[in-house]
Amino acid sequence: MDAIWIVLVGGGAALLLAAVAGAAAELPDAAVPVTDTPADVTPHYWLGGDTPGVFTHHRTVSIDNPSDVDGLAVLFNATHLPGMRPDFADIRFTERDGTPIPYWIENASAGSHARIWLALPANATAVTMLYSNPEARDAGDPDAVFLFFEDYERGGLSRWSFCGSNAGIQSDVVRDGAYAGDINVSEPDLPEFSNNRICLADISAGPMVIEGDFQVSEFGRWCGSGYIQAWNGTNRLYALHLRNGSVQHYDGDHRNFSADARAETDTWYHVRVVLDTPNATEHAWMDGEYLGSAPMRFSDGSPVPKDTVFDDFALIGSSAWYSGNPHHFYADNVVVRKYEPAPPVLSYADDA
């Protein structure tokens, strides 16, 4: 006999019929809107791209200080709730009308808490978190949440729009996971940049955050560094580079962000750069310490106009030396996301 699900929709009811008892429910083409019914009463359906399933619990997540930036990646520090899988793999997020919201779990502490990034719709004041499905598996997608994401765990460089012949993947020097990026600088006394030492990604964005883990194997005679670059199609902004023991930016001349900030070889650093294009100012942090700010200038020293849109993001290996082994610029866990100076704050609403 047919099984009948009754799902509350905006105070009314909709019927979903299963073909036979024990078979998967035949679901509609659009996600069923989720209502503020008690969390353990109504089954909720997820149609966000992974296998459809029934989630028996839900919780409203309130958004304070909503943003008018659509698709802004916002961090949610989620606490484990009764009925939720210990690894948080059964969570899903939807808009109030049931539209799925991309998310990615950065890390989770089993049965305790998780750091979760959501690509929020503009001006959202609340979203719904579905959970309690023991068969569900993690459906997070960082490529749908961020402007660019690369943890190198695919074992290749397919996320980049262009990679030079000296760029590759290696497993001996990693910050996290099994793989990291490696830009091998093999030519001694190299006077200019060349395409074989570049990894380039399409982003097309204005204000943004560039974040990741970086290491330089050896400093060369003149520089021997790794560069973080943004490019607007005609001009390059060298936002930050690890160069000869310093943490610098380049605006026609090499300039330290801070005289106190040092960079050693064979050492991982977690770097974050904010390109505040409305104010034509960049800010930098290393291992959580604020290094300072600088007016944004292109490599020829000309000012970056306010509200510039950058088309590409790049990592570049650069080195110059007379002899010896190739130098390496390593990268891991690289994220580029939209920047909002006062981002929304997410928390559980009291609707359980």
Residue pairs with C-beta under 8 A, 6 or more apart in sequence:
1 20
1 21
2 17
2 18
2 19
2 20
2 21
3 17
3 18
3 20
3 21
3 22
3 23
3 25
4 15
4 16
4 17
4 18
5 15
5 16
5 17
5 18
5 25
5 43
6 13
6 14
6 15
7 13
7 14
7 16
7 32
7 42
7 43
7 44
7 45
8 35
8 37
8 42
9 32
9 33
9 35
10 33
10 35
11 35
14 32
16 25
16 26
16 27
16 28
16 32
16 45
17 25
17 26
18 24
18 25
18 26
19 26
24 52
25 45
25 52
25 54
27 45
27 47
27 52
28 47
30 47
30 98
31 45
31 46
31 47
31 48
31 94
31 97
31 98
31 99
31 100
32 44
32 45
32 98
33 96
33 97
33 98
34 44
34 58
34 94
34 96
34 98
34 128
34 130
35 42
36 60
36 351
38 352
39 57
39 58
39 59
39 351
39 352
40 56
40 57
40 83
43 54
43 55
43 56
44 54
44 55
44 56
44 58
44 130
45 52
45 53
45 54
45 55
46 52
46 53
46 55
46 92
46 94
46 100
46 130
46 136
47 100
48 92
48 94
48 100
48 139
49 100
49 139
49 141
50 136
50 137
50 139
53 133
53 135
53 136
54 133
55 90
55 92
55 130
55 131
55 132
55 133
55 136
56 83
56 132
56 133
57 81
57 83
57 84
57 130
57 131
57 132
58 128
58 129
58 130
58 131
59 81
59 128
59 129
59 131
59 348
59 349
59 351
59 352
60 126
60 127
60 128
60 129
60 348
60 349
60 351
61 76
61 93
61 126
61 127
61 128
61 129
61 346
61 347
61 348
61 349
62 125
62 126
62 346
62 347
62 348
62 349
63 120
63 124
63 125
63 126
63 127
63 344
63 345
63 346
64 344
64 345
64 346
64 347
65 342
65 343
65 344
65 345
66 120
66 123
66 124
66 125
66 344
67 74
67 120
67 122
67 123
67 340
67 343
67 344
68 122
68 123
69 122
69 338
69 340
70 121
70 122
71 119
71 120
71 121
71 122
71 338
72 119
72 120
72 122
72 337
72 338
72 340
72 343
72 344
73 117
73 118
73 119
73 120
73 145
73 146
73 337
73 338
74 117
74 118
74 120
74 343
74 344
74 346
75 106
75 115
75 116
75 117
75 343
75 346
76 115
76 116
76 117
76 118
76 346
77 113
77 114
77 115
77 116
77 346
78 88
78 91
78 113
78 114
78 115
78 116
78 129
79 112
79 113
79 348
80 86
80 88
80 111
80 112
80 113
80 114
81 131
81 352
83 131
83 132
84 90
84 91
84 131
84 132
85 131
85 133
85 134
85 136
86 110
86 111
87 108
87 110
87 138
88 105
88 108
88 114
88 116
88 138
89 136
89 137
89 138
90 131
90 132
90 133
90 134
90 136
91 103
91 105
91 116
91 129
91 130
91 131
92 100
92 103
92 129
92 130
92 131
92 136
92 139
93 100
93 101
93 103
93 118
93 127
93 128
93 129
93 130
94 100
94 101
94 127
94 128
94 130
95 101
95 121
95 124
95 127
95 128
96 126
96 127
96 128
99 121
101 118
101 119
101 120
101 121
101 127
102 118
102 119
102 141
102 144
102 145
103 116
103 117
103 118
103 119
103 140
103 141
103 145
104 116
104 117
104 140
104 141
104 142
104 144
104 145
104 146
104 149
105 114
105 115
105 116
105 138
105 140
106 114
106 115
106 116
106 117
107 114
107 115
108 114
108 115
116 140
117 142
117 145
117 146
118 127
118 145
118 346
119 144
119 145
120 127
120 344
124 344
126 349
142 149
142 151
142 335
143 149
143 159
145 337
146 335
146 336
146 337
147 203
147 205
147 208
147 313
147 336
147 337
147 338
148 159
148 201
148 203
148 313
148 334
148 335
148 336
149 159
149 334
149 335
149 336
150 159
150 160
150 181
150 201
150 331
150 333
150 334
150 335
151 176
151 177
151 179
151 332
151 333
151 334
152 169
152 177
152 179
152 180
152 181
152 331
152 332
153 177
153 178
153 179
155 169
155 178
155 179
156 169
157 163
157 167
157 168
157 169
157 181
157 199
159 201
160 167
160 199
160 200
160 201
161 200
161 201
161 202
161 312
162 195
162 198
162 199
162 200
163 198
163 199
163 200
164 183
164 194
164 195
164 196
164 197
164 198
164 199
165 196
166 183
166 184
166 185
166 186
166 196
166 197
166 317
167 181
167 182
167 183
167 184
167 196
167 197
167 198
167 199
168 181
168 182
168 184
169 179
169 180
169 181
169 182
170 179
170 180
170 182
170 330
171 178
171 179
171 180
173 180
173 182
173 215
173 217
173 328
173 330
174 180
174 332
175 213
175 215
175 268
175 332
175 333
176 213
176 332
176 333
177 332
180 330
180 331
180 332
181 199
181 315
181 330
181 331
181 332
181 334
182 328
182 329
182 330
183 197
183 198
183 199
183 226
183 315
183 316
183 317
183 328
183 329
183 330
183 331
184 197
184 317
184 326
184 327
184 328
185 197
185 224
185 317
185 318
185 319
185 326
185 327
185 328
185 329
186 326
187 194
188 320
188 321
188 322
188 323
188 324
189 320
189 321
189 322
190 318
190 319
190 320
191 320
193 316
193 318
197 316
197 317
197 318
198 314
198 315
198 316
199 314
199 315
199 316
199 331
200 231
200 312
200 313
200 314
201 312
201 313
201 314
201 336
202 311
202 312
203 310
203 311
203 312
203 313
203 336
204 309
204 310
204 311
205 309
205 310
205 336
205 338
206 277
206 278
206 307
206 308
206 309
206 310
207 274
207 275
207 276
207 277
207 278
207 338
207 339
207 340
208 230
208 274
208 275
208 277
208 310
208 336
208 337
208 338
208 339
209 272
209 273
209 274
209 275
209 335
209 336
209 337
209 338
209 339
210 228
210 230
210 239
210 271
210 272
210 273
210 274
210 275
210 313
210 334
210 335
210 336
211 270
211 271
211 272
211 273
211 334
211 335
211 336
211 337
212 270
212 271
212 331
212 332
212 333
212 334
212 335
213 268
213 269
213 270
213 271
213 331
213 332
213 333
213 334
214 226
214 228
214 242
214 268
214 269
214 271
214 329
214 330
214 331
214 332
215 226
215 266
215 267
215 268
215 269
215 329
215 330
215 331
216 224
216 225
216 226
216 242
216 263
216 265
216 266
216 327
216 328
216 329
216 330
217 265
217 266
217 327
217 328
217 329
217 330
218 224
218 265
218 319
218 324
218 325
218 327
218 328
219 225
219 243
219 244
219 245
219 265
219 319
219 327
220 319
220 320
220 321
220 327
221 320
221 321
221 322
222 244
222 320
222 321
223 241
223 243
223 244
223 318
223 319
223 320
224 243
224 244
224 318
224 319
224 320
224 321
224 327
225 241
225 242
225 243
225 244
225 318
225 319
225 329
226 241
226 242
226 315
226 316
226 317
226 318
226 329
226 330
226 331
227 238
227 240
227 241
227 250
227 314
227 315
227 316
227 317
227 318
228 238
228 239
228 240
228 241
228 271
228 273
228 314
228 315
229 236
229 237
229 238
229 239
229 313
229 314
229 315
229 316
230 236
230 237
230 239
230 275
230 310
230 312
230 313
230 314
231 237
231 310
231 311
231 312
231 313
231 314
232 308
232 309
232 310
232 311
233 311
233 312
235 298
235 299
235 300
235 302
235 304
236 298
236 299
237 275
237 282
237 296
237 297
237 298
237 299
237 304
237 310
238 249
238 250
238 251
238 299
239 249
239 273
239 275
239 282
239 284
240 247
240 248
240 249
240 257
240 271
240 273
240 284
241 247
241 248
241 249
241 250
241 318
242 263
242 269
243 254
243 263
245 262
245 263
245 264
246 254
246 256
246 261
246 262
246 263
247 256
247 257
247 258
247 261
247 262
247 263
247 284
247 286
247 291
248 254
248 255
248 256
248 257
249 255
249 257
249 282
249 284
249 294
250 299
251 294
251 295
251 297
251 298
251 299
251 301
252 297
252 299
252 300
252 301
253 301
255 294
257 284
257 291
257 292
257 294
258 291
258 292
261 286
261 289
261 291
263 269
268 330
268 332
269 286
269 287
270 286
270 287
270 288
271 284
271 285
271 286
272 284
272 285
272 286
273 282
273 283
273 284
273 285
274 282
274 283
274 284
274 339
275 282
275 296
275 310
275 339
276 282
276 283
276 339
276 341
277 296
277 304
277 306
277 307
277 308
277 309
277 310
278 306
278 307
279 306
280 295
280 296
280 303
280 304
280 305
280 306
280 308
281 293
281 294
281 295
281 296
282 293
282 294
282 296
283 290
283 292
283 293
284 290
284 291
284 292
284 293
285 291
295 303
296 303
296 304
296 308
297 303
297 304
298 304
313 336
315 329
315 331
315 334
316 329
317 327
317 328
317 329
318 329
319 327
321 327
